Amino acid sequence: MVFLTATAVTLTGVGVASAGGPGGSGSSSTTSAAAQVQTLRDQLATRADRGDVPGTRATLSDLDPLLTDLAQGKRYSIQAKARDTAATAQQQNTEARKGVDELAGQLKARDGLPPVSALLNALLQRVLISLSSLVNDLLGGLPVPIG
């Protein structure tokens, strides 16, 4: 799914994505926002898979201002559905940051517990799903090329 969404972002080009409808307008800023969300989502997944707690924390922090901008609809003119998805992703990002912060404080006392990467993936699953949905919403539900 990650690669298919990334392919959709790449294939759309600047300004081609349609975010028309109530509360949105197709623009290069919408496509740019989708690309930024996708990049940070992929970075978050990679860092979690590696068990990179400091990197995961940094990416979650990088996501916060972008998700805030998208949820508030001030910097980007996007559909109401995409704003709602961004607000959900922002909320889940905040919860995941708290969980990752707790995990970071417990790294030294982890004897016999599951690998850090497994815990990070469990903490981030909802955020990653929301970010994928947000990219789809920002791109106006463009069909994902297969093949």
Backbone as CSV, one residue per row, in Angstrom:
resi,resn,N_x,N_y,N_z,CA_x,CA_y,CA_z,C_x,C_y,C_z
1,MET,0.826,-1.192,0.000,0.000,0.000,0.000,0.867,1.251,0.000
2,VAL,1.952,1.236,0.780,2.829,2.397,0.857,3.389,2.718,-0.512
3,PHE,3.872,1.680,-1.200,4.491,1.902,-2.494,3.467,2.342,-3.531
4,LEU,2.254,1.801,-3.448,1.213,2.192,-4.387,0.813,3.646,-4.187
5,THR,0.677,4.068,-2.946,0.335,5.461,-2.674,1.459,6.381,-3.109
6,ALA,2.705,5.983,-2.843,3.840,6.791,-3.275,3.866,6.898,-4.785
7,THR,3.538,5.810,-5.471,3.484,5.831,-6.928,2.409,6.791,-7.401
8,ALA,1.263,6.787,-6.735,0.185,7.704,-7.104,0.622,9.145,-6.937
9,VAL,1.342,9.447,-5.858,1.843,10.798,-5.632,2.809,11.179,-6.742
10,THR,3.697,10.272,-7.100,4.695,10.544,-8.122,4.048,10.739,-9.488
11,LEU,3.078,9.894,-9.824,2.468,9.938,-11.134,1.539,11.124,-11.338
12,THR,1.011,11.690,-10.269,0.057,12.781,-10.432,0.723,14.053,-10.922
13,GLY,1.966,14.284,-10.516,2.644,15.511,-10.910,2.090,16.699,-10.153
14,VAL,2.770,17.809,-10.255,2.355,19.005,-9.535,1.119,19.593,-10.187
15,GLY,0.112,19.870,-9.380,-1.075,20.566,-9.841,-2.114,19.690,-10.501
16,VAL,-1.904,18.397,-10.617,-2.852,17.550,-11.302,-3.879,16.968,-10.347
17,ALA,-3.538,16.819,-9.093,-4.462,16.217,-8.137,-5.707,17.073,-8.019
18,SER,-6.840,16.420,-7.957,-8.091,17.138,-7.825,-8.594,17.021,-6.404
19,ALA,-8.626,18.139,-5.731,-9.197,18.171,-4.392,-10.422,19.055,-4.411
20,GLY,-11.130,19.020,-5.532,-12.295,19.865,-5.707,-13.438,19.448,-4.810
21,GLY,-14.503,20.211,-4.868,-15.655,19.917,-4.041,-15.718,20.903,-2.908
22,PRO,-16.645,20.689,-2.005,-16.822,21.631,-0.905,-15.568,21.758,-0.047
23,GLY,-15.064,22.952,0.065,-13.946,23.206,0.962,-12.588,22.888,0.397
24,GLY,-12.477,22.569,-0.885,-11.167,22.231,-1.418,-11.002,22.711,-2.834
25,SER,-9.775,22.822,-3.259,-9.504,23.193,-4.642,-8.237,22.494,-5.069
26,GLY,-8.258,21.967,-6.291,-7.073,21.281,-6.785,-5.937,22.273,-6.941
27,SER,-4.783,21.957,-6.401,-3.660,22.870,-6.508,-2.376,22.126,-6.253
28,SER,-1.286,22.776,-6.645,0.012,22.161,-6.403,0.299,22.080,-4.915
29,SER,-0.260,23.010,-4.111,-0.014,22.941,-2.671,-0.670,21.700,-2.075
30,THR,-1.822,21.295,-2.618,-2.484,20.081,-2.150,-1.632,18.863,-2.471
31,THR,-1.108,18.813,-3.680,-0.246,17.706,-4.082,1.039,17.717,-3.267
32,SER,1.572,18.894,-3.023,2.778,19.027,-2.214,2.535,18.538,-0.795
33,ALA,1.391,18.889,-0.217,1.054,18.435,1.129,0.940,16.915,1.160
34,ALA,0.320,16.330,0.139,0.198,14.869,0.064,1.577,14.230,0.001
35,ALA,2.471,14.811,-0.782,3.827,14.270,-0.898,4.577,14.379,0.434
36,GLN,4.388,15.492,1.149,5.043,15.657,2.450,4.524,14.633,3.460
37,VAL,3.211,14.445,3.485,2.622,13.467,4.405,3.140,12.073,4.071
38,GLN,3.162,11.737,2.778,3.628,10.411,2.362,5.090,10.197,2.745
39,THR,5.924,11.205,2.532,7.343,11.095,2.870,7.537,10.869,4.364
40,LEU,6.843,11.660,5.174,6.967,11.506,6.625,6.369,10.190,7.107
41,ARG,5.292,9.741,6.477,4.688,8.452,6.821,5.675,7.324,6.538
42,ASP,6.292,7.353,5.369,7.265,6.319,5.009,8.472,6.355,5.945
43,GLN,8.929,7.552,6.277,10.058,7.709,7.197,9.704,7.150,8.576
44,LEU,8.490,7.407,9.019,8.028,6.911,10.314,8.001,5.382,10.318
45,ALA,7.464,4.790,9.272,7.392,3.327,9.183,8.786,2.708,9.159
46,THR,9.699,3.296,8.397,11.069,2.776,8.300,11.770,2.848,9.646
47,ARG,11.648,3.977,10.309,12.311,4.141,11.607,11.723,3.199,12.648
48,ALA,10.424,2.998,12.624,9.802,2.067,13.566,10.275,0.640,13.295
49,ASP,10.348,0.265,12.029,10.809,-1.086,11.670,12.232,-1.340,12.146
50,ARG,13.049,-0.298,12.160,14.435,-0.433,12.623,14.556,-0.343,14.146
51,GLY,13.472,0.005,14.822,13.531,0.170,16.279,14.232,1.450,16.675
52,ASP,14.234,2.439,15.792,14.911,3.714,16.006,13.995,4.661,16.796
53,VAL,14.071,4.590,18.111,13.205,5.408,18.964,13.480,6.906,18.787
54,PRO,14.749,7.358,18.841,14.975,8.802,18.653,14.507,9.300,17.280
55,GLY,14.744,8.514,16.240,14.298,8.900,14.899,12.785,8.926,14.788
56,THR,12.134,7.966,15.423,10.670,7.919,15.424,10.114,9.156,16.132
57,ARG,10.716,9.496,17.264,10.275,10.694,17.995,10.443,11.935,17.127
58,ALA,11.553,12.037,16.421,11.808,13.202,15.568,10.778,13.295,14.440
59,THR,10.459,12.165,13.822,9.486,12.183,12.727,8.094,12.543,13.235
60,LEU,7.717,12.005,14.385,6.422,12.377,14.967,6.365,13.879,15.236
61,SER,7.478,14.442,15.701,7.545,15.894,15.933,7.446,16.661,14.622
62,ASP,8.087,16.154,13.562,8.022,16.804,12.247,6.604,16.774,11.674
63,LEU,5.860,15.727,11.981,4.495,15.600,11.472,3.545,16.608,12.114
64,ASP,3.773,16.943,13.361,2.825,17.756,14.117,2.460,19.081,13.439
65,PRO,3.425,19.922,13.036,3.016,21.196,12.423,2.305,21.018,11.081
66,LEU,2.700,20.014,10.308,2.042,19.767,9.018,0.599,19.332,9.243
67,LEU,0.394,18.408,10.173,-0.966,17.953,10.456,-1.819,19.074,11.027
68,THR,-1.225,19.941,11.844,-1.953,21.091,12.381,-2.399,22.009,11.242
69,ASP,-1.472,22.316,10.326,-1.815,23.159,9.176,-2.943,22.547,8.350
70,LEU,-2.869,21.240,8.121,-3.893,20.573,7.311,-5.234,20.528,8.040
71,ALA,-5.210,20.242,9.329,-6.453,20.145,10.103,-7.158,21.500,10.221
72,GLN,-6.381,22.565,10.336,-6.967,23.893,10.488,-7.382,24.505,9.160
73,GLY,-6.848,24.000,8.064,-7.230,24.494,6.751,-6.791,25.912,6.459
74,LYS,-5.797,26.412,7.191,-5.350,27.788,6.976,-4.312,27.884,5.860
75,ARG,-3.364,27.002,5.858,-2.276,27.060,4.873,-2.651,26.355,3.576
76,TYR,-3.467,25.309,3.680,-3.858,24.523,2.520,-5.364,24.590,2.345
77,SER,-5.801,24.737,1.113,-7.223,24.725,0.808,-7.581,23.300,0.399
78,ILE,-8.143,22.558,1.352,-8.440,21.154,1.112,-9.878,20.857,1.509
79,GLN,-10.377,19.714,1.051,-11.743,19.309,1.358,-11.921,19.100,2.856
80,ALA,-13.162,19.263,3.291,-13.492,19.080,4.701,-13.133,17.672,5.173
81,LYS,-13.342,16.670,4.317,-13.013,15.288,4.691,-11.514,15.159,4.977
82,ALA,-10.687,15.787,4.149,-9.234,15.733,4.358,-8.849,16.469,5.643
83,ARG,-9.512,17.586,5.935,-9.250,18.300,7.194,-9.604,17.419,8.389
84,ASP,-10.735,16.716,8.297,-11.139,15.814,9.379,-10.134,14.672,9.538
85,THR,-9.676,14.122,8.424,-8.688,13.043,8.482,-7.390,13.555,9.084
86,ALA,-7.002,14.782,8.721,-5.787,15.378,9.287,-5.939,15.592,10.790
87,ALA,-7.119,16.006,11.230,-7.361,16.201,12.671,-7.265,14.869,13.413
88,THR,-7.809,13.817,12.821,-7.707,12.483,13.428,-6.255,12.044,13.484
89,ALA,-5.532,12.225,12.386,-4.113,11.844,12.346,-3.318,12.647,13.370
90,GLN,-3.646,13.918,13.531,-2.945,14.755,14.507,-3.178,14.242,15.924
91,GLN,-4.411,13.874,16.218,-4.754,13.337,17.538,-4.001,12.030,17.792
92,GLN,-3.972,11.169,16.796,-3.277,9.893,16.928,-1.768,10.101,17.007
93,ASN,-1.274,11.104,16.318,0.147,11.440,16.378,0.522,11.863,17.800
94,THR,-0.325,12.670,18.426,-0.079,13.113,19.803,-0.065,11.916,20.756
95,GLU,-1.014,11.012,20.602,-1.062,9.819,21.447,0.174,8.945,21.227
96,ALA,0.568,8.779,19.963,1.741,7.954,19.655,3.003,8.581,20.233
97,ARG,3.103,9.913,20.181,4.276,10.590,20.747,4.390,10.311,22.243
98,LYS,3.277,10.321,22.941,3.288,10.018,24.376,3.772,8.588,24.607
99,GLY,3.264,7.651,23.817,3.670,6.263,23.956,5.141,6.051,23.639
100,VAL,5.631,6.710,22.596,7.043,6.589,22.224,7.919,7.240,23.289
101,ASP,7.471,8.361,23.851,8.222,9.000,24.940,8.331,8.061,26.141
102,GLU,7.234,7.380,26.474,7.271,6.412,27.580,8.225,5.265,27.262
103,LEU,8.151,4.772,26.045,9.035,3.678,25.618,10.491,4.108,25.700
104,ALA,10.774,5.327,25.291,12.148,5.836,25.329,12.685,5.840,26.762
105,GLY,11.832,6.126,27.722,12.244,6.147,29.118,12.463,4.763,29.712
106,GLN,11.977,3.746,29.022,12.073,2.384,29.545,13.064,1.508,28.786
107,LEU,13.813,2.064,27.881,14.690,1.256,27.028,15.733,0.458,27.799
108,LYS,16.239,0.989,28.877,17.298,0.303,29.615,16.775,-0.892,30.404
109,ALA,15.516,-0.862,30.788,14.941,-1.936,31.600,14.072,-2.865,30.751
110,ARG,14.558,-3.278,29.592,13.742,-4.031,28.637,14.100,-5.509,28.548
111,ASP,14.771,-6.062,29.487,15.135,-7.474,29.426,13.893,-8.350,29.329
112,GLY,13.887,-9.246,28.344,12.815,-10.208,28.189,11.553,-9.661,27.559
113,LEU,11.546,-8.434,27.126,10.361,-7.847,26.502,10.473,-7.932,24.979
114,PRO,9.370,-7.723,24.274,9.424,-7.773,22.804,10.409,-6.740,22.250
115,PRO,10.888,-6.967,21.026,11.812,-6.003,20.419,11.184,-4.610,20.324
116,VAL,12.024,-3.602,20.394,11.553,-2.217,20.319,10.785,-1.976,19.022
117,SER,11.256,-2.558,17.917,10.572,-2.344,16.634,9.123,-2.841,16.695
118,ALA,8.867,-3.956,17.358,7.501,-4.474,17.483,6.636,-3.512,18.299
119,LEU,7.192,-2.972,19.359,6.438,-2.020,20.186,6.172,-0.722,19.421
120,LEU,7.186,-0.239,18.697,6.990,0.985,17.912,5.908,0.779,16.857
121,ASN,5.956,-0.347,16.157,4.944,-0.611,15.135,3.550,-0.684,15.731
122,ALA,3.424,-1.277,16.907,2.120,-1.344,17.577,1.636,0.052,17.965
123,LEU,2.539,0.877,18.464,2.174,2.241,18.858,1.768,3.094,17.658
124,LEU,2.379,2.854,16.523,2.214,3.742,15.374,1.192,3.268,14.350
125,GLN,0.653,2.078,14.506,-0.223,1.515,13.487,-1.377,2.448,13.110
126,ARG,-2.077,2.995,14.097,-3.216,3.877,13.806,-2.764,5.153,13.105
127,VAL,-1.614,5.702,13.513,-1.103,6.920,12.870,-0.780,6.631,11.412
128,LEU,-0.114,5.520,11.148,0.278,5.175,9.783,-0.950,4.984,8.887
129,ILE,-1.982,4.341,9.411,-3.214,4.161,8.639,-3.876,5.509,8.362
130,SER,-3.926,6.376,9.373,-4.524,7.705,9.183,-3.744,8.531,8.170
131,LEU,-2.419,8.433,8.208,-1.607,9.189,7.255,-1.830,8.694,5.830
132,SER,-1.961,7.382,5.649,-2.261,6.841,4.319,-3.620,7.338,3.825
133,SER,-4.611,7.357,4.715,-5.936,7.875,4.361,-5.869,9.354,4.006
134,LEU,-5.057,10.092,4.744,-4.914,11.520,4.485,-4.312,11.770,3.101
135,VAL,-3.292,11.015,2.739,-2.701,11.157,1.399,-3.768,10.894,0.347
136,ASN,-4.556,9.853,0.536,-5.626,9.533,-0.404,-6.633,10.676,-0.478
137,ASP,-7.033,11.221,0.666,-7.984,12.338,0.685,-7.412,13.573,0.003
138,LEU,-6.134,13.850,0.244,-5.507,15.030,-0.362,-5.417,14.909,-1.879
139,LEU,-5.258,13.690,-2.343,-5.164,13.480,-3.783,-6.534,13.318,-4.424
140,GLY,-7.581,13.462,-3.637,-8.927,13.405,-4.181,-9.361,12.008,-4.548
141,GLY,-8.799,11.006,-3.899,-9.194,9.633,-4.171,-8.782,9.150,-5.543
142,LEU,-7.652,9.646,-6.044,-7.168,9.196,-7.345,-6.996,7.692,-7.358
143,PRO,-7.286,7.059,-8.482,-7.067,5.619,-8.544,-5.594,5.310,-8.415
144,VAL,-5.288,4.258,-7.688,-3.903,3.854,-7.484,-3.509,2.918,-8.607
145,PRO,-2.465,3.272,-9.379,-2.053,2.408,-10.494,-1.544,1.070,-9.972
146,ILE,-1.859,0.031,-10.684,-1.406,-1.312,-10.310,-0.501,-1.828,-11.416
147,GLY,0.597,-2.444,-10.995,1.460,-3.048,-12.006,2.824,-2.624,-11.941
